[in-house]
Each structure stands twice: as structure tokens, then as C-alpha cells.
């Protein structure tokens, strides 16, 4: 049994290391993407909201200030706070701000439904003869800050300047990555843990996820995210015609939309040379809840593997990449059980005195563990320092690398919870609180 589990573990580790190398090379070799003329397109921002009074006013002001010709559509998903009132006040003095009001029982049925409601309102707003291929819908989180050059970058010839491109995703970064005191009224240990969690999320998005997208650029399977997501309106129309609505009910509705874009015969792009920023979660409980939702959404999307395999629009390399990503939670689950088994076996051997001798007499095993067990995660620390934080000292890159190795163990928590929710038939989800909400009296104490 031990030999079988060890063999499975070895296969999983080696295949993962090959995957890491495969995504790292195109990421480091990527070239700068040329900007375009954003005035060629009409821009409409969709901002889904549920109890977002803490951040929505600033988001509207920023979007209208940075992109004065764009329309902002705020979808209030029957908030219990002052979100709708804040948006209504802004809309009363600005004809480019629109409130899409939803009410229960038709509200709070998922982000996809909220975005579909905005799509219907936009459809009614536009003139009948509007060129829908020249209109781009952008999904922004209620706390999202879009870089001022974003529209110019996605308007480039490599992105929406190419009529074959139906959607694009920009890089995501964490704007509170340098916050020294996420919890100003708590102790040093709490703030140190919060800073660690925030920094690791920034490294994850700006290196690991961006590198995955670099590979997907080559395989033609770029995935979309829930923040900084751009889609041509005519592409949304095509998806609606084939599937009933542009967005659907998966908890990972952003990636699901990207799959539908590809199945409709369009291409996706990832734009590295601009970004959308958001606030990383400093609290592990909220972070684990968010990642559990993402894992469950990934599991839900596995049903698209067959459609991807038989699609004439997706290349063989694209089928391989997409299929691997969609079945990854199941591979990780197998890895989780093998890790538990090997850990228990190793601990038992340690108690018997055999593990110590194994490593002291065979230093090669320790080296292999460092290379294949730690290395694929550690390397993102130095890569992050080189590509994102070049002014940071070398030792920080090393510490960030070790931190990434520890950080990825969250997968065992989120995966376990996600599979449990799937097995028990739980599909609903509560809103993850914004950081601005947690400074209210009593909230910090409760969540920490």
C-alpha cells in the first residue's frame, strides 16, 4: 500500500512540476502589448452590489472620473443597507450612472443573475441600430479600481482591435499589499498574519495566475475573472442565443462565461500591461470562505469538459489545458489523501526511529523533497520580486517564496469544504464582507 501511494504521489508531483515549468516560461518571455484607441468603442461598466455602502460611492466617483465617456451600471441585489440610495443620488445628477434595482424573491439568486439583469437593461437602453460589436461590457467589483490605461490596453490590435476576440481579462493586483496595520487596534501577531495573507494573495494573482494565463494565451483558452472582465456585447448576444443567458448559475460564473465565449467561436485574451486592483482579504476565515466558493465553482464547471473536447473552436492544446484545469480539484483531492497517508506513515516511522535514519542516511531524499515538494511554490517569491517588486531586497524574495509554500496549504481546507458542500447539495452563498465593513465596532473581534 505504501509503495502504491508513493507512486501516485510521485506521479502527481512530477506532473505538477512539469505544469509549473510550462506556465513559467511563457510568463517570463511575454512581450508588451500595444495600446489602442478606446474612443472606437462604447464602454459600459457592470458593478454588482449587495450591501456595498462602504465602498460604492468611491467606486462610482473613480470610474466616472477616470473614464468620463463610459456608463456605469450598478446592480443593487436588494441590499439591506444604503447602497441603492447612494447610487440613486449619483444617478440623479449624472446621466452616465444607472441603477439596476432587483427585489426579492427575484434577487439574491447569484451574481450571474444580477449581471443578466444589467444586460437586459443595457439592451433596452441602446438604440436599435447600435453597433453591438463595438460595445464592450466590463465587470468590476464594488471595491475594484481599474487602472487609467485599462481601456486603451484592451482596445489594442491584439485584443478588441481583433474582431475574433470576444472577451479579455486584465491582471488583478492587491492594492492593500503594503498596508502595515490591517487591524490597527489589534496586536502585532494578528497584523503580521494579516500582512502575510495579503502579500501571498498579491503574489498568487500577479505571478501564478498571470503565468497560467500566459500559457492559456498560447493554447487559446484564457480564463475570465470576476473583476476586470471585458466582453464584447455581440459576444454576449451570441452566448444568450445559444445558452439562454450570457451568464449562468455556477459559483465560478466568470470562468464559466469564458468557456462559453470559446464555445461560441470567439477568442479570449489576457492583458498583462494594465490591471484592476482590489483589496485582499486579511482574515483567514473570510479568505477560506471565498476560496471554498471558487473551488466549488470549479467543480461545478467540470460538466463542460465534454463540450470543450468536442468543440471545433478549441485546439487540441486548448482541450488539454482546459480539461486539466477543470479536473484539477479532483487531482488535488487525490493528492490530499495521499499527503495524509504519507504524513501519518512518516510520523509513525519517526516514532519508531526509522524516518530519522532514512533522511540522515539518504540526503538525496531531502534534496528531492526540496526540489519537487517546495521548489514549485518557492520559485514564485523570487519571480514576484523580479517582475513586480524590483526594489525589494533579495532576502524578501526568498521569504516570499517560503511563504508561498506554506500559503498553498489553504487548498486542503477549501477543497475539503467545497467537496462537502457538493456532496450535501449546498449551492447558495453569503456575501464576503469588505475590509471597510470590518472596522465597525464588534466586527473585528467577531471575525478574528
DRENVO-931545 format. One line per field, with one value per residue (C-alpha): residue number from 1; residue in three letters; y, z negated, x. Coordinates in steps of 0.1 Angstrom, whole numbers. Example, Ala and Ser with C-alpha at 12.3 -4.5 7.8 and 13.67 -1.06 7.14 Angstrom:
// DRENVO-931545
num	1/2
residuo	ALA/SER
yy	-45/-11
zz	-78/-71
xx	123/137
This chain:
// DRENVO-931545
num	1/2/3/4/5/6/7/8/9/10/11/12/13/14/15/16/17/18/19/20/21/22/23/24/25/26/27/28/29/30/31/32/33/34/35/36/37/38/39/40/41/42/43/44/45/46/47/48/49/50/51/52/53/54/55/56/57/58/59/60/61/62/63/64/65/66/67/68/69/70/71/72/73/74/75/76/77/78/79/80/81/82/83/84/85/86/87/88/89/90/91/92/93/94/95/96/97/98/99/100/101/102/103/104/105/106/107/108/109/110/111/112/113/114/115/116/117/118/119/120/121/122/123/124/125/126/127/128/129/130/131/132/133/134/135/136/137/138/139/140/141/142/143/144/145/146/147/148/149/150/151/152/153/154/155/156/157/158/159/160/161/162/163/164/165/166/167/168/169/170/171/172/173/174/175/176/177/178/179/180/181/182/183/184/185/186/187/188/189/190/191/192/193/194/195/196/197/198/199/200/201/202/203/204/205/206/207/208/209/210/211/212/213/214/215/216/217/218/219/220/221/222/223/224/225/226/227/228/229/230/231/232/233/234/235/236/237/238/239/240/241/242/243/244/245/246/247/248/249/250/251/252/253/254/255/256/257/258/259/260/261/262/263/264/265/266/267/268/269/270/271/272/273/274/275/276/277/278/279/280/281/282/283/284/285/286/287/288/289/290/291/292/293/294/295/296/297/298/299/300/301/302/303/304/305/306/307/308/309/310/311/312/313/314/315/316/317/318/319/320/321/322/323/324/325/326/327/328/329/330/331/332/333/334/335/336/337/338/339/340/341/342/343/344/345/346/347/348/349/350/351/352/353/354/355/356/357/358/359/360/361/362/363/364/365/366/367/368/369/370/371/372/373/374/375/376/377/378/379/380/381/382/383/384/385/386/387/388/389/390/391/392/393/394/395/396/397/398/399/400/401/402/403/404/405/406/407/408/409/410/411/412/413/414/415/416/417/418/419/420/421/422/423/424/425/426/427/428/429/430/431/432/433/434/435/436/437/438/439/440/441/442/443/444/445/446/447/448
residuo	UNK/UNK/UNK/UNK/UNK/UNK/UNK/UNK/UNK/UNK/UNK/UNK/UNK/UNK/UNK/UNK/UNK/UNK/UNK/UNK/UNK/UNK/UNK/UNK/UNK/UNK/UNK/UNK/UNK/UNK/UNK/UNK/UNK/UNK/UNK/UNK/UNK/UNK/UNK/UNK/UNK/UNK/UNK/UNK/UNK/UNK/UNK/UNK/UNK/UNK/UNK/UNK/UNK/UNK/UNK/UNK/UNK/UNK/UNK/UNK/UNK/UNK/UNK/UNK/UNK/UNK/UNK/UNK/UNK/UNK/UNK/UNK/UNK/UNK/UNK/UNK/UNK/UNK/UNK/UNK/UNK/UNK/UNK/UNK/UNK/UNK/UNK/UNK/UNK/UNK/UNK/UNK/UNK/UNK/UNK/UNK/UNK/UNK/UNK/UNK/UNK/UNK/UNK/UNK/UNK/UNK/UNK/UNK/UNK/UNK/UNK/UNK/UNK/UNK/UNK/UNK/UNK/UNK/UNK/UNK/UNK/UNK/UNK/UNK/UNK/UNK/UNK/UNK/UNK/UNK/UNK/UNK/UNK/UNK/UNK/UNK/UNK/UNK/UNK/UNK/UNK/UNK/UNK/UNK/UNK/UNK/UNK/UNK/UNK/UNK/UNK/UNK/UNK/UNK/UNK/UNK/UNK/UNK/UNK/UNK/UNK/UNK/UNK/UNK/UNK/UNK/UNK/UNK/UNK/UNK/UNK/UNK/UNK/UNK/UNK/UNK/UNK/UNK/UNK/UNK/UNK/UNK/UNK/UNK/UNK/UNK/UNK/UNK/UNK/UNK/UNK/UNK/UNK/UNK/UNK/UNK/UNK/UNK/UNK/UNK/UNK/UNK/UNK/UNK/UNK/UNK/UNK/UNK/UNK/UNK/UNK/UNK/UNK/UNK/UNK/UNK/UNK/UNK/UNK/UNK/UNK/UNK/UNK/UNK/UNK/UNK/UNK/UNK/UNK/UNK/UNK/UNK/UNK/UNK/UNK/UNK/UNK/UNK/UNK/UNK/UNK/UNK/UNK/UNK/UNK/UNK/UNK/UNK/UNK/UNK/UNK/UNK/UNK/UNK/UNK/UNK/UNK/UNK/UNK/UNK/UNK/UNK/UNK/UNK/UNK/UNK/UNK/UNK/UNK/UNK/UNK/UNK/UNK/UNK/UNK/UNK/UNK/UNK/UNK/UNK/UNK/UNK/UNK/UNK/UNK/UNK/UNK/UNK/UNK/UNK/UNK/UNK/UNK/UNK/UNK/UNK/UNK/UNK/UNK/UNK/UNK/UNK/UNK/UNK/UNK/UNK/UNK/UNK/UNK/UNK/UNK/UNK/UNK/UNK/UNK/UNK/UNK/UNK/UNK/UNK/UNK/UNK/UNK/UNK/UNK/UNK/UNK/UNK/UNK/UNK/UNK/UNK/UNK/UNK/UNK/UNK/UNK/UNK/UNK/UNK/UNK/UNK/UNK/UNK/UNK/UNK/UNK/UNK/UNK/UNK/UNK/UNK/UNK/UNK/UNK/UNK/UNK/UNK/UNK/UNK/UNK/UNK/UNK/UNK/UNK/UNK/UNK/UNK/UNK/UNK/UNK/UNK/UNK/UNK/UNK/UNK/UNK/UNK/UNK/UNK/UNK/UNK/UNK/UNK/UNK/UNK/UNK/UNK/UNK/UNK/UNK/UNK/UNK/UNK/UNK/UNK/UNK/UNK/UNK/UNK/UNK/UNK/UNK/UNK/UNK/UNK/UNK/UNK/UNK/UNK/UNK/UNK/UNK/UNK/UNK/UNK/UNK/UNK/UNK/UNK/UNK/UNK/UNK/UNK/UNK/UNK/UNK/UNK/UNK/UNK/UNK/UNK/UNK/UNK/UNK/UNK/UNK/UNK/UNK/UNK/UNK/UNK/UNK/UNK/UNK/UNK/UNK/UNK
yy	0/24/18/24/56/68/60/80/109/109/110/139/158/153/163/194/204/200/222/249/250/251/282/299/300/320/343/353/356/377/408/442/445/477/501/511/539/535/561/535/515/522/512/500/490/465/467/440/451/436/457/478/512/512/513/520/558/559/533/553/585/568/552/584/604/581/572/601/587/553/543/528/503/495/464/466/430/440/454/459/490/523/510/518/553/562/550/568/601/597/588/619/642/621/605/581/564/539/519/484/476/439/428/395/368/375/390/373/344/346/370/356/366/401/406/392/419/446/431/433/470/478/461/483/514/511/523/496/504/504/485/459/446/480/480/464/454/454/437/455/445/471/477/474/502/500/513/546/529/498/508/518/485/463/484/474/454/422/425/441/456/420/411/375/384/382/388/398/397/421/413/416/431/437/474/469/448/474/480/478/475/459/457/489/480/445/431/426/389/394/422/401/372/396/411/377/366/399/396/360/368/395/371/345/368/386/356/321/331/355/328/304/330/333/296/299/327/301/274/298/291/323/323/352/365/382/416/433/412/427/412/424/429/410/380/381/382/350/333/342/329/295/291/313/339/354/344/313/298/284/298/305/323/343/312/297/328/324/288/299/326/299/275/304/306/337/342/353/375/382/418/419/456/470/459/461/464/451/446/413/396/399/373/336/328/351/340/303/311/329/301/274/292/293/256/246/267/250/216/227/237/202/194/215/191/171/203/215/182/181/218/226/260/247/233/201/220/241/209/196/228/234/198/197/229/216/183/198/198/161/156/178/158/126/145/155/119/107/135/125/88/96/121/96/68/91/102/65/58/87/73/40/58/48/81/99/73/74/111/112/82/94/132/128/123/156/173/158/169/205/205/189/195/230/244/247/271/287/300/324/345/354/357/381/402/404/412/431/444/450/475/448/432/397/382/393/373/343/348/354/321/301/319/307/271/275/295/269/245/265/243/214/235/250/217/197/222/226/188/186/213/195/162/178/197/232/258/291/316/345/377/381/412/440/451/485/468/450/482/487/481/445/431/427/410/386/376/373
zz	0/-9/24/44/26/30/67/71/51/73/105/92/80/113/134/114/117/154/154/134/159/187/174/161/194/214/185/183/221/226/247/241/257/278/267/290/293/267/284/311/286/263/227/201/166/147/109/90/54/23/-8/5/-11/-25/10/38/37/42/69/89/84/96/127/137/131/150/178/184/216/201/185/150/143/106/99/64/54/28/4/-33/-36/-18/14/36/21/27/63/69/56/80/109/103/112/138/168/172/139/138/110/118/89/80/54/36/44/78/62/43/67/78/94/128/125/113/144/167/152/162/196/201/190/213/242/236/233/265/299/322/348/323/334/307/318/309/274/245/212/182/149/119/83/60/45/78/90/128/140/160/191/190/218/241/235/242/273/288/320/301/281/291/322/335/344/335/298/278/242/222/187/171/144/108/80/43/35/-3/2/-16/-45/-77/-101/-85/-120/-137/-171/-173/-183/-163/-158/-143/-120/-109/-100/-81/-62/-53/-39/-19/-4/6/24/44/53/63/87/102/108/106/120/145/156/161/183/203/211/220/244/264/261/268/235/214/185/173/137/118/116/146/171/205/230/264/264/296/280/250/276/292/259/250/283/277/239/229/209/211/175/157/123/115/84/108/132/146/157/170/192/206/216/233/252/266/274/293/316/302/286/251/242/211/208/187/192/172/141/118/81/52/15/4/-25/-57/-77/-71/-79/-51/-28/-33/-26/6/18/9/32/60/56/56/87/104/95/110/143/148/167/196/203/229/246/247/261/290/298/333/320/294/303/290/268/256/248/228/208/201/192/168/151/147/132/111/79/82/87/57/37/45/36/3/-7/4/-16/-47/-43/-38/-67/-91/-78/-82/-117/-127/-112/-131/-164/-155/-148/-111/-94/-111/-97/-63/-59/-76/-56/-23/-19/17/5/-14/17/39/14/15/53/60/29/21/52/75/49/36/71/73/45/64/97/79/66/101/120/96/67/82/54/27/13/24/-11/-7/24/5/-24/0/17/-15/-24/9/0/-33/-18/7/-21/-23/7/-17/-37/-7/13/-16/-23/14/19/-13/0/33/17/-7/22/8/37/21/7/-16/-6/-17/-38/-25/-46/-51/-68/-93/-111/-126/-163/-172/-137/-140/-174/-160/-128/-144
xx	0/28/45/13/5/41/39/7/22/53/33/12/43/62/32/26/63/61/30/47/76/51/34/66/84/58/52/88/90/59/61/45/11/4/-23/-52/-78/-105/-128/-135/-156/-186/-178/-203/-193/-214/-209/-229/-236/-251/-247/-218/-225/-189/-173/-197/-196/-159/-161/-186/-166/-134/-149/-166/-135/-111/-135/-159/-174/-183/-216/-217/-245/-247/-268/-283/-292/-318/-293/-303/-281/-279/-263/-294/-298/-262/-264/-298/-283/-253/-277/-299/-270/-252/-269/-240/-248/-276/-292/-305/-327/-335/-360/-366/-377/-360/-329/-300/-301/-264/-240/-248/-285/-275/-253/-280/-304/-279/-275/-313/-313/-284/-302/-333/-311/-293/-306/-319/-291/-262/-231/-231/-197/-182/-197/-178/-192/-168/-175/-160/-162/-178/-143/-125/-101/-94/-61/-64/-48/-71/-94/-66/-48/-79/-87/-53/-50/-41/-73/-106/-90/-91/-128/-122/-116/-148/-135/-105/-93/-68/-43/-55/-34/-40/-38/-35/-4/18/-7/14/-16/-47/-61/-49/-64/-51/-17/15/9/-26/-13/17/-6/-28/1/13/-21/-25/10/5/-27/-9/19/-6/-26/4/26/10/-24/-9/15/-14/-29/3/1/-35/-27/-8/-34/-63/-81/-76/-100/-121/-122/-150/-131/-116/-136/-143/-167/-179/-217/-222/-204/-228/-256/-243/-240/-275/-288/-271/-275/-304/-285/-250/-241/-251/-255/-221/-204/-175/-197/-167/-147/-180/-185/-150/-158/-190/-171/-148/-176/-193/-163/-147/-112/-102/-72/-53/-39/-8/1/-28/-47/-76/-69/-89/-85/-70/-87/-66/-87/-83/-119/-132/-104/-112/-149/-140/-117/-142/-167/-141/-133/-169/-175/-146/-161/-195/-178/-163/-195/-181/-152/-173/-183/-147/-135/-160/-159/-145/-134/-108/-75/-60/-37/-66/-86/-57/-52/-89/-95/-66/-77/-113/-104/-76/-98/-102/-64/-58/-82/-63/-31/-47/-54/-20/-4/-24/-15/22/22/7/30/60/51/47/81/95/82/98/131/132/124/153/177/161/169/202/215/199/204/192/157/158/171/144/118/132/132/99/79/89/105/74/59/91/101/72/87/118/98/74/103/119/88/66/87/122/132/127/159/168/161/124/121/134/110/81/90/89/57/41/49/31/3/-8/-18/-51/-61/-67/-92/-110/-112/-125/-152/-161/-165/-185/-209/-212/-220/-245/-262/-254/-252/-261/-236/-234/-216/-180/-176/-155/-125/-141/-171/-149/-137/-171/-174/-175/-170/-132/-135/-160/-141/-107
